[in-house]
Amino acid sequence: MDLDGSVLCCIIRCIVLNLEKPEKVYLKCTPKGDPALIILELKERGIVGSVREAVVQGLFAFYEKILERDLRRAQVASARRIAEEARLDR
């Protein structure tokens, strides 16, 4: 079965979110500089309604990028392993 990256990300996200861990984390910070400007721009454009929403959406986007990177690394490692096994079988 060949899954594309977005399907795999959703599956992994569901698995991770369903683990028996606390579903709430306290976070107190004050964005400054570029992060603050980005949040203000996103709010002004109506893309996010609050700082909390901007942070949550940013975390989801970051997490998805990390999963995509991990998937690419796993694919490269798998391809190398298969190539090495094929070379040894000759």
VMD Tcl script that builds the backbone (N, CA, C; Angstrom):
set m [mol new atoms 270]
animate dup $m
set s [atomselect $m all]
$s set {name element resname resid chain x y z} {
  {N N MET 1 A 0.855 -1.180 0.000}
  {CA C MET 1 A 0.000 0.000 0.000}
  {C C MET 1 A 0.889 1.227 0.000}
  {N N ASP 2 A 0.665 2.117 -0.958}
  {CA C ASP 2 A 1.499 3.297 -1.103}
  {C C ASP 2 A 0.719 4.523 -0.639}
  {N N LEU 3 A 1.122 5.113 0.473}
  {CA C LEU 3 A 0.439 6.283 1.018}
  {C C LEU 3 A 1.180 7.541 0.609}
  {N N ASP 4 A 0.440 8.568 0.239}
  {CA C ASP 4 A 1.116 9.832 -0.014}
  {C C ASP 4 A 1.396 10.521 1.316}
  {N N GLY 5 A 2.246 11.532 1.295}
  {CA C GLY 5 A 2.692 12.184 2.523}
  {C C GLY 5 A 1.582 12.770 3.366}
  {N N SER 6 A 0.570 13.374 2.728}
  {CA C SER 6 A -0.489 14.015 3.507}
  {C C SER 6 A -1.323 12.988 4.261}
  {N N VAL 7 A -1.586 11.836 3.627}
  {CA C VAL 7 A -2.346 10.788 4.310}
  {C C VAL 7 A -1.542 10.249 5.482}
  {N N LEU 8 A -0.261 10.007 5.250}
  {CA C LEU 8 A 0.600 9.497 6.318}
  {C C LEU 8 A 0.685 10.494 7.467}
  {N N CYS 9 A 0.787 11.789 7.139}
  {CA C CYS 9 A 0.833 12.819 8.187}
  {C C CYS 9 A -0.435 12.785 9.028}
  {N N CYS 10 A -1.579 12.640 8.382}
  {CA C CYS 10 A -2.846 12.592 9.125}
  {C C CYS 10 A -2.907 11.366 10.022}
  {N N ILE 11 A -2.447 10.234 9.495}
  {CA C ILE 11 A -2.452 9.002 10.289}
  {C C ILE 11 A -1.541 9.160 11.496}
  {N N ILE 12 A -0.335 9.653 11.269}
  {CA C ILE 12 A 0.616 9.817 12.370}
  {C C ILE 12 A 0.088 10.833 13.371}
  {N N ARG 13 A -0.490 11.937 12.880}
  {CA C ARG 13 A -1.035 12.963 13.776}
  {C C ARG 13 A -2.117 12.365 14.656}
  {N N CYS 14 A -2.998 11.552 14.078}
  {CA C CYS 14 A -4.070 10.924 14.857}
  {C C CYS 14 A -3.492 9.999 15.907}
  {N N ILE 15 A -2.470 9.239 15.545}
  {CA C ILE 15 A -1.836 8.329 16.499}
  {C C ILE 15 A -1.213 9.125 17.638}
  {N N VAL 16 A -0.465 10.172 17.292}
  {CA C VAL 16 A 0.213 10.976 18.304}
  {C C VAL 16 A -0.803 11.658 19.214}
  {N N LEU 17 A -1.874 12.204 18.641}
  {CA C LEU 17 A -2.851 12.929 19.445}
  {C C LEU 17 A -3.689 11.993 20.316}
  {N N ASN 18 A -3.729 10.716 19.981}
  {CA C ASN 18 A -4.526 9.773 20.749}
  {C C ASN 18 A -3.734 9.068 21.851}
  {N N LEU 19 A -2.449 9.351 21.955}
  {CA C LEU 19 A -1.657 8.745 23.024}
  {C C LEU 19 A -2.144 9.250 24.364}
  {N N GLU 20 A -1.952 8.443 25.399}
  {CA C GLU 20 A -2.414 8.849 26.728}
  {C C GLU 20 A -1.430 9.827 27.354}
  {N N LYS 21 A -1.493 11.044 26.896}
  {CA C LYS 21 A -0.664 12.128 27.408}
  {C C LYS 21 A -1.577 13.307 27.694}
  {N N PRO 22 A -1.110 14.234 28.491}
  {CA C PRO 22 A -1.949 15.419 28.745}
  {C C PRO 22 A -2.286 16.124 27.430}
  {N N GLU 23 A -3.517 16.550 27.299}
  {CA C GLU 23 A -3.944 17.229 26.077}
  {C C GLU 23 A -3.868 18.742 26.219}
  {N N LYS 24 A -3.294 19.195 27.290}
  {CA C LYS 24 A -3.236 20.628 27.540}
  {C C LYS 24 A -1.840 20.978 28.037}
  {N N VAL 25 A -1.295 22.053 27.489}
  {CA C VAL 25 A 0.030 22.524 27.894}
  {C C VAL 25 A -0.080 24.017 28.164}
  {N N TYR 26 A 0.449 24.445 29.277}
  {CA C TYR 26 A 0.442 25.861 29.608}
  {C C TYR 26 A 1.629 26.515 28.915}
  {N N LEU 27 A 1.362 27.610 28.209}
  {CA C LEU 27 A 2.404 28.306 27.467}
  {C C LEU 27 A 2.246 29.799 27.721}
  {N N LYS 28 A 3.261 30.385 28.277}
  {CA C LYS 28 A 3.222 31.822 28.505}
  {C C LYS 28 A 4.438 32.424 27.821}
  {N N CYS 29 A 4.180 33.216 26.805}
  {CA C CYS 29 A 5.281 33.889 26.118}
  {C C CYS 29 A 4.750 35.137 25.434}
  {N N THR 30 A 5.640 36.033 25.136}
  {CA C THR 30 A 5.289 37.258 24.441}
  {C C THR 30 A 6.108 37.331 23.166}
  {N N PRO 31 A 5.477 37.069 22.023}
  {CA C PRO 31 A 6.212 37.170 20.762}
  {C C PRO 31 A 6.709 38.595 20.553}
  {N N LYS 32 A 7.934 38.711 20.085}
  {CA C LYS 32 A 8.551 40.014 19.823}
  {C C LYS 32 A 9.196 39.983 18.454}
  {N N GLY 33 A 9.426 41.124 17.892}
  {CA C GLY 33 A 10.128 41.218 16.618}
  {C C GLY 33 A 9.313 40.624 15.475}
  {N N ASP 34 A 10.001 39.874 14.596}
  {CA C ASP 34 A 9.341 39.312 13.420}
  {C C ASP 34 A 8.147 38.422 13.750}
  {N N PRO 35 A 8.243 37.512 14.742}
  {CA C PRO 35 A 7.058 36.709 15.060}
  {C C PRO 35 A 5.848 37.567 15.418}
  {N N ALA 36 A 6.054 38.642 16.162}
  {CA C ALA 36 A 4.949 39.533 16.530}
  {C C ALA 36 A 4.380 40.220 15.293}
  {N N LEU 37 A 5.253 40.658 14.404}
  {CA C LEU 37 A 4.801 41.313 13.174}
  {C C LEU 37 A 4.013 40.341 12.296}
  {N N ILE 38 A 4.453 39.100 12.243}
  {CA C ILE 38 A 3.738 38.087 11.456}
  {C C ILE 38 A 2.342 37.868 12.034}
  {N N ILE 39 A 2.256 37.725 13.343}
  {CA C ILE 39 A 0.956 37.518 13.986}
  {C C ILE 39 A 0.037 38.705 13.717}
  {N N LEU 40 A 0.551 39.911 13.874}
  {CA C LEU 40 A -0.269 41.109 13.640}
  {C C LEU 40 A -0.749 41.180 12.191}
  {N N GLU 41 A 0.127 40.836 11.255}
  {CA C GLU 41 A -0.266 40.839 9.839}
  {C C GLU 41 A -1.348 39.794 9.568}
  {N N LEU 42 A -1.182 38.583 10.132}
  {CA C LEU 42 A -2.174 37.526 9.935}
  {C C LEU 42 A -3.529 37.926 10.522}
  {N N LYS 43 A -3.503 38.592 11.673}
  {CA C LYS 43 A -4.751 39.067 12.281}
  {C C LYS 43 A -5.380 40.163 11.422}
  {N N GLU 44 A -4.565 41.091 10.959}
  {CA C GLU 44 A -5.053 42.204 10.146}
  {C C GLU 44 A -5.688 41.701 8.848}
  {N N ARG 45 A -5.109 40.662 8.268}
  {CA C ARG 45 A -5.622 40.091 7.011}
  {C C ARG 45 A -6.802 39.157 7.246}
  {N N GLY 46 A -7.120 38.897 8.506}
  {CA C GLY 46 A -8.254 38.039 8.819}
  {C C GLY 46 A -7.969 36.554 8.674}
  {N N ILE 47 A -6.709 36.192 8.572}
  {CA C ILE 47 A -6.328 34.783 8.425}
  {C C ILE 47 A -6.448 34.057 9.760}
  {N N VAL 48 A -6.118 34.742 10.836}
  {CA C VAL 48 A -6.307 34.202 12.185}
  {C C VAL 48 A -7.072 35.249 12.989}
  {N N GLY 49 A -7.786 34.770 14.002}
  {CA C GLY 49 A -8.576 35.693 14.811}
  {C C GLY 49 A -7.922 36.092 16.109}
  {N N SER 50 A -6.883 35.330 16.501}
  {CA C SER 50 A -6.242 35.616 17.785}
  {C C SER 50 A -4.796 35.152 17.761}
  {N N VAL 51 A -4.058 35.603 18.755}
  {CA C VAL 51 A -2.667 35.165 18.895}
  {C C VAL 51 A -2.643 33.662 19.142}
  {N N ARG 52 A -3.570 33.180 19.973}
  {CA C ARG 52 A -3.630 31.743 20.259}
  {C C ARG 52 A -3.818 30.943 18.977}
  {N N GLU 53 A -4.749 31.372 18.133}
  {CA C GLU 53 A -4.999 30.667 16.874}
  {C C GLU 53 A -3.757 30.692 15.981}
  {N N ALA 54 A -3.073 31.821 15.933}
  {CA C ALA 54 A -1.858 31.924 15.121}
  {C C ALA 54 A -0.791 30.945 15.614}
  {N N VAL 55 A -0.627 30.864 16.934}
  {CA C VAL 55 A 0.371 29.955 17.501}
  {C C VAL 55 A -0.006 28.506 17.216}
  {N N VAL 56 A -1.263 28.158 17.411}
  {CA C VAL 56 A -1.707 26.780 17.169}
  {C C VAL 56 A -1.532 26.413 15.697}
  {N N GLN 57 A -1.963 27.292 14.790}
  {CA C GLN 57 A -1.811 27.020 13.363}
  {C C GLN 57 A -0.329 26.908 12.988}
  {N N GLY 58 A 0.497 27.754 13.584}
  {CA C GLY 58 A 1.932 27.688 13.334}
  {C C GLY 58 A 2.539 26.379 13.802}
  {N N LEU 59 A 2.093 25.898 14.955}
  {CA C LEU 59 A 2.586 24.617 15.463}
  {C C LEU 59 A 2.168 23.462 14.559}
  {N N PHE 60 A 0.924 23.490 14.094}
  {CA C PHE 60 A 0.475 22.444 13.171}
  {C C PHE 60 A 1.296 22.467 11.880}
  {N N ALA 61 A 1.535 23.661 11.337}
  {CA C ALA 61 A 2.314 23.777 10.104}
  {C C ALA 61 A 3.743 23.288 10.328}
  {N N PHE 62 A 4.340 23.664 11.444}
  {CA C PHE 62 A 5.699 23.233 11.772}
  {C C PHE 62 A 5.756 21.715 11.928}
  {N N TYR 63 A 4.770 21.165 12.641}
  {CA C TYR 63 A 4.718 19.720 12.878}
  {C C TYR 63 A 4.577 18.962 11.555}
  {N N GLU 64 A 3.752 19.480 10.661}
  {CA C GLU 64 A 3.579 18.830 9.361}
  {C C GLU 64 A 4.886 18.844 8.571}
  {N N LYS 65 A 5.609 19.955 8.612}
  {CA C LYS 65 A 6.907 20.030 7.919}
  {C C LYS 65 A 7.900 19.018 8.502}
  {N N ILE 66 A 7.895 18.873 9.813}
  {CA C ILE 66 A 8.785 17.909 10.461}
  {C C ILE 66 A 8.417 16.491 10.036}
  {N N LEU 67 A 7.117 16.170 9.991}
  {CA C LEU 67 A 6.687 14.845 9.553}
  {C C LEU 67 A 7.080 14.589 8.105}
  {N N GLU 68 A 6.943 15.608 7.250}
  {CA C GLU 68 A 7.348 15.463 5.855}
  {C C GLU 68 A 8.848 15.203 5.759}
  {N N ARG 69 A 9.632 15.923 6.555}
  {CA C ARG 69 A 11.082 15.713 6.566}
  {C C ARG 69 A 11.417 14.301 7.026}
  {N N ASP 70 A 10.745 13.856 8.093}
  {CA C ASP 70 A 10.986 12.508 8.608}
  {C C ASP 70 A 10.619 11.447 7.572}
  {N N LEU 71 A 9.520 11.675 6.860}
  {CA C LEU 71 A 9.103 10.735 5.820}
  {C C LEU 71 A 10.137 10.682 4.705}
  {N N ARG 72 A 10.631 11.841 4.260}
  {CA C ARG 72 A 11.663 11.869 3.210}
  {C C ARG 72 A 12.916 11.148 3.671}
  {N N ARG 73 A 13.328 11.360 4.920}
  {CA C ARG 73 A 14.518 10.678 5.438}
  {C C ARG 73 A 14.320 9.167 5.469}
  {N N ALA 74 A 13.127 8.731 5.877}
  {CA C ALA 74 A 12.832 7.304 5.919}
  {C C ALA 74 A 12.819 6.719 4.510}
  {N N GLN 75 A 12.291 7.463 3.544}
  {CA C GLN 75 A 12.268 6.991 2.162}
  {C C GLN 75 A 13.682 6.870 1.608}
  {N N VAL 76 A 14.531 7.845 1.906}
  {CA C VAL 76 A 15.925 7.798 1.440}
  {C C VAL 76 A 16.641 6.619 2.077}
  {N N ALA 77 A 16.469 6.438 3.373}
  {CA C ALA 77 A 17.118 5.324 4.069}
  {C C ALA 77 A 16.638 3.992 3.502}
  {N N SER 78 A 15.359 3.880 3.221}
  {CA C SER 78 A 14.799 2.652 2.660}
  {C C SER 78 A 15.355 2.400 1.264}
  {N N ALA 79 A 15.415 3.436 0.445}
  {CA C ALA 79 A 15.950 3.300 -0.911}
  {C C ALA 79 A 17.414 2.880 -0.867}
  {N N ARG 80 A 18.183 3.452 0.045}
  {CA C ARG 80 A 19.600 3.074 0.183}
  {C C ARG 80 A 19.746 1.622 0.616}
  {N N ARG 81 A 18.884 1.220 1.564}
  {CA C ARG 81 A 18.933 -0.162 2.043}
  {C C ARG 81 A 18.591 -1.141 0.918}
  {N N ILE 82 A 17.567 -0.817 0.144}
  {CA C ILE 82 A 17.174 -1.673 -0.977}
  {C C ILE 82 A 18.279 -1.736 -2.022}
  {N N ALA 83 A 18.883 -0.588 -2.316}
  {CA C ALA 83 A 19.976 -0.546 -3.287}
  {C C ALA 83 A 21.164 -1.372 -2.796}
  {N N GLU 84 A 21.464 -1.260 -1.508}
  {CA C GLU 84 A 22.586 -2.023 -0.927}
  {C C GLU 84 A 22.288 -3.524 -0.986}
  {N N GLU 85 A 21.061 -3.917 -0.666}
  {CA C GLU 85 A 20.686 -5.335 -0.719}
  {C C GLU 85 A 20.771 -5.852 -2.150}
  {N N ALA 86 A 20.343 -5.031 -3.116}
  {CA C ALA 86 A 20.405 -5.430 -4.524}
  {C C ALA 86 A 21.848 -5.581 -4.962}
  {N N ARG 87 A 22.706 -4.673 -4.479}
  {CA C ARG 87 A 24.127 -4.750 -4.842}
  {C C ARG 87 A 24.763 -6.006 -4.282}
  {N N LEU 88 A 24.401 -6.381 -3.067}
  {CA C LEU 88 A 24.956 -7.567 -2.411}
  {C C LEU 88 A 24.438 -8.865 -3.043}
  {N N ASP 89 A 23.236 -8.823 -3.628}
  {CA C ASP 89 A 22.648 -10.012 -4.234}
  {C C ASP 89 A 23.268 -10.332 -5.584}
  {N N ARG 90 A 23.996 -9.435 -6.171}
  {CA C ARG 90 A 24.594 -9.677 -7.491}
  {C C ARG 90 A 25.685 -10.673 -7.456}
}
mol reanalyze $m
mol bondsrecalc $m
mol representation Tube
mol addrep $m
